[in-house]
Amino acid sequence: MHMIGLIGGMSWESSAEYYRILNQGVRDRLGPTASAQCLLWSFDFSHIERLQHQGDWTGLTKLMIEAAQRLEAGGADVLLICTNTMHRMAEAIQSAVAIPLLHIADPTAEKIKAAGFHRVGLLGTAFTMEQDFYKGRLRDQHGLAVLVPEEEDRALVHRIIYQELVAGKVTSQSRDAYRGVIARLAAQGAEAIILGCTEIMLLVKAEDSPVPLFDTTALHAEAAITWALKDQP
């Protein structure tokens, strides 16, 4: 089994989901006593969140590269960034290490295409919804048309992530708010919705959407399991 390196703590709520999915997936494939071989570098998210909202992407890139290099030095064979937003610096991180980085958008896009969808709605932080590092990859490398919510809805989605979900707070009011955002994206022609923040899966499920949901956390972790077990008999 190959060693999975996880850059996590952004937030630890979603990193815990990665750990659960990885271990359950390996157990399901290899047997009841099997578990994933992984290393976790976990950030203090309060520091990361502060730099994000200050727009200090240079400082954040430096921190992420250091984390990736520590995991590589520790024996990781493959890297996962356990958050969508910090894939903003995925190319810089990949350039700084010799081991592969599994980009979170790729297994998500492959599943969407395999399901026959082309026009998708994207939920995530304001950084993910508004900047081109994520939408551009889905468009340019996978041929998907990406819709994002209107400005007011983007602000609502972002606020709930940073004020509630990263702190493990899940409320019915926020679930209803997300249901409304999803319904409006579907009304605009979204054939499916990408849960493009690793905490959103804590809040909404399939029954909350009129169109299929694609959970990046689960799809990313499942792709890592396949990669880690690729040499297993």
C-alpha positions as CSV (number, residue, x, y, z in Angstrom):
1,M,0.0,0.0,0.0
2,H,1.3,3.5,-0.9
3,M,1.5,6.2,1.8
4,I,-1.0,9.0,1.4
5,G,0.1,12.5,2.5
6,L,-2.7,14.8,3.7
7,I,-2.4,18.5,4.0
8,G,-5.2,19.2,6.3
9,G,-6.6,21.2,9.2
10,M,-8.4,23.5,6.7
11,S,-10.7,22.9,8.6
12,W,-10.1,19.8,10.8
13,E,-13.8,19.1,10.5
14,S,-13.4,18.1,6.9
15,S,-10.0,16.5,7.5
16,A,-11.7,14.2,9.9
17,E,-14.0,13.2,7.1
18,Y,-11.0,12.5,4.8
19,Y,-9.5,10.2,7.5
20,R,-12.8,8.4,8.0
21,I,-13.5,7.9,4.2
22,L,-9.9,6.7,3.6
23,N,-9.9,4.1,6.4
24,Q,-13.4,2.9,5.6
25,G,-12.6,2.6,1.9
26,V,-9.4,0.6,2.5
27,R,-11.2,-1.7,5.0
28,D,-14.0,-2.3,2.4
29,R,-11.5,-3.3,-0.2
30,L,-8.9,-5.2,1.8
31,G,-10.8,-6.6,4.8
32,P,-12.0,-5.9,8.2
33,T,-8.7,-5.2,9.9
34,A,-7.2,-3.1,7.1
35,S,-6.7,0.6,7.3
36,A,-5.1,3.4,5.3
37,Q,-1.4,4.2,5.5
38,C,-1.3,8.0,5.7
39,L,0.5,11.0,7.1
40,L,-1.3,14.2,8.1
41,W,0.1,17.7,8.3
42,S,-2.6,19.7,10.1
43,F,-2.6,23.5,10.1
44,D,-4.1,25.9,12.6
45,F,-6.9,27.0,10.4
46,S,-7.3,30.4,12.2
47,H,-3.9,31.4,10.8
48,I,-4.8,30.1,7.3
49,E,-8.2,31.8,7.4
50,R,-6.7,35.1,8.4
51,L,-4.2,35.1,5.5
52,Q,-6.9,34.1,3.1
53,H,-9.1,37.1,3.9
54,Q,-6.0,39.3,3.9
55,G,-5.3,38.1,0.4
56,D,-1.8,36.9,1.3
57,W,-1.7,34.1,-1.2
58,T,2.1,34.3,-1.4
59,G,2.4,33.6,2.3
60,L,-0.1,30.8,2.0
61,T,1.7,29.3,-0.9
62,K,5.0,29.2,1.2
63,L,3.2,27.5,4.0
64,M,1.6,24.9,1.7
65,I,4.9,24.1,0.0
66,E,6.6,23.6,3.4
67,A,3.8,21.2,4.4
68,A,4.0,19.2,1.2
69,Q,7.8,18.9,1.5
70,R,7.5,17.8,5.1
71,L,5.1,15.0,4.0
72,E,7.3,14.0,1.2
73,A,10.3,13.8,3.5
74,G,8.2,11.8,5.9
75,G,7.6,9.1,3.3
76,A,4.4,10.1,1.5
77,D,4.0,8.7,-2.0
78,V,1.1,10.9,-3.0
79,L,-0.3,14.2,-1.8
80,L,-3.8,15.5,-1.1
81,I,-4.8,19.0,-0.2
82,C,-7.8,18.5,2.0
83,T,-9.6,21.6,0.9
84,N,-10.8,23.0,-2.4
85,T,-9.7,26.6,-1.9
86,M,-6.1,25.9,-1.3
87,H,-5.8,24.2,-4.7
88,R,-5.3,27.8,-5.8
89,M,-1.6,27.0,-5.4
90,A,-1.7,23.4,-6.6
91,E,0.7,24.0,-9.4
92,A,3.3,25.7,-7.2
93,I,3.0,22.8,-4.7
94,Q,3.4,20.2,-7.4
95,S,6.5,22.0,-8.7
96,A,8.1,21.9,-5.3
97,V,7.9,18.1,-4.7
98,A,8.7,15.0,-6.7
99,I,5.6,13.0,-5.7
100,P,2.3,13.4,-7.4
101,L,-0.5,15.7,-6.2
102,L,-4.0,14.5,-6.7
103,H,-6.0,17.5,-7.7
104,I,-9.5,17.6,-6.1
105,A,-11.2,18.9,-9.2
106,D,-10.1,16.0,-11.4
107,P,-11.9,13.0,-9.9
108,T,-15.0,15.2,-9.4
109,A,-15.0,16.2,-13.1
110,E,-14.5,12.6,-14.2
111,K,-17.5,11.5,-12.2
112,I,-19.6,14.3,-13.6
113,K,-18.6,13.5,-17.2
114,A,-19.2,9.7,-16.7
115,A,-22.7,10.6,-15.5
116,G,-23.4,12.4,-18.7
117,F,-23.5,16.0,-17.3
118,H,-22.0,19.0,-18.9
119,R,-23.4,22.1,-17.2
120,V,-22.7,22.2,-13.4
121,G,-23.3,24.5,-10.5
122,L,-20.4,25.2,-8.2
123,L,-20.7,25.9,-4.4
124,G,-17.7,26.8,-2.3
125,T,-15.9,29.7,-0.7
126,A,-16.0,33.0,-2.4
127,F,-12.4,32.4,-3.5
128,T,-13.3,29.1,-5.2
129,M,-16.5,30.5,-6.8
130,E,-15.1,33.8,-8.0
131,Q,-11.5,33.1,-8.9
132,D,-10.5,31.1,-12.0
133,F,-8.1,28.5,-10.6
134,Y,-10.9,26.0,-10.0
135,K,-13.6,27.0,-12.6
136,G,-10.8,27.3,-15.2
137,R,-9.6,23.8,-14.6
138,L,-13.1,22.3,-14.9
139,R,-13.6,24.3,-18.1
140,D,-10.2,24.0,-19.8
141,Q,-9.1,20.5,-18.8
142,H,-12.5,18.8,-18.6
143,G,-14.8,20.8,-20.9
144,L,-17.4,21.5,-18.3
145,A,-19.6,24.7,-18.3
146,V,-19.6,26.0,-14.7
147,L,-22.3,28.2,-13.1
148,V,-21.9,30.0,-9.8
149,P,-24.5,31.6,-7.7
150,E,-25.4,35.3,-7.9
151,E,-23.4,37.7,-5.7
152,E,-25.9,37.7,-2.7
153,D,-26.0,33.9,-2.8
154,R,-22.2,33.6,-3.0
155,A,-21.9,35.8,0.1
156,L,-24.4,33.6,1.9
157,V,-22.6,30.4,1.0
158,H,-19.2,31.8,2.0
159,R,-20.5,33.2,5.3
160,I,-22.0,29.9,6.4
161,I,-18.8,28.0,5.6
162,Y,-16.5,30.3,7.6
163,Q,-18.9,31.2,10.4
164,E,-20.5,27.8,10.9
165,L,-19.3,24.8,9.0
166,V,-15.6,25.1,9.8
167,A,-16.6,25.3,13.5
168,G,-18.8,22.2,13.2
169,K,-22.0,24.1,13.4
170,V,-24.8,22.7,11.3
171,T,-28.3,24.3,11.4
172,S,-31.6,23.6,9.7
173,Q,-31.8,27.3,8.8
174,S,-28.5,27.2,6.9
175,R,-29.5,23.9,5.2
176,D,-32.7,25.6,4.0
177,A,-30.6,28.6,2.8
178,Y,-28.3,26.2,0.8
179,R,-31.3,24.4,-0.6
180,G,-32.5,27.7,-2.0
181,V,-29.2,28.5,-3.6
182,I,-29.0,25.0,-5.2
183,A,-32.6,25.3,-6.5
184,R,-31.7,28.7,-8.1
185,L,-28.7,27.2,-9.8
186,A,-30.8,24.3,-11.1
187,A,-33.3,26.8,-12.4
188,Q,-30.5,28.5,-14.3
189,G,-29.7,25.2,-16.0
190,A,-27.3,23.4,-13.7
191,E,-27.6,19.7,-14.4
192,A,-25.7,18.8,-11.2
193,I,-24.0,20.6,-8.3
194,I,-20.4,20.4,-7.1
195,L,-20.0,20.7,-3.4
196,G,-16.7,22.6,-3.9
197,C,-15.9,23.1,-0.3
198,T,-14.9,20.1,1.8
199,E,-17.3,21.1,4.7
200,I,-20.5,21.5,2.6
201,M,-21.0,17.7,2.8
202,L,-21.6,18.2,6.5
203,L,-24.7,20.4,5.7
204,V,-26.4,19.1,2.6
205,K,-27.3,15.7,1.2
206,A,-28.8,14.3,-1.9
207,E,-32.3,14.9,-0.7
208,D,-31.6,18.6,-0.4
209,S,-31.1,19.1,-4.1
210,P,-33.4,18.7,-7.2
211,V,-30.3,17.7,-9.2
212,P,-27.4,15.3,-8.4
213,L,-24.7,16.4,-5.9
214,F,-21.0,15.7,-6.4
215,D,-19.2,15.7,-3.1
216,T,-15.5,16.7,-3.6
217,T,-14.4,15.4,-0.2
218,A,-15.6,11.8,-0.9
219,L,-14.5,11.8,-4.5
220,H,-11.1,13.1,-3.7
221,A,-10.6,10.5,-0.9
222,E,-11.9,7.7,-3.0
223,A,-9.4,8.6,-5.8
224,A,-6.6,8.5,-3.2
225,I,-7.6,5.0,-2.1
226,T,-7.5,3.8,-5.7
227,W,-4.1,5.4,-6.1
228,A,-2.7,4.0,-2.8
229,L,-3.9,0.4,-3.6
230,K,-3.0,0.4,-7.3
231,D,-0.2,-2.2,-6.8
232,Q,-2.3,-4.4,-4.6
233,P,-2.9,-7.9,-6.0
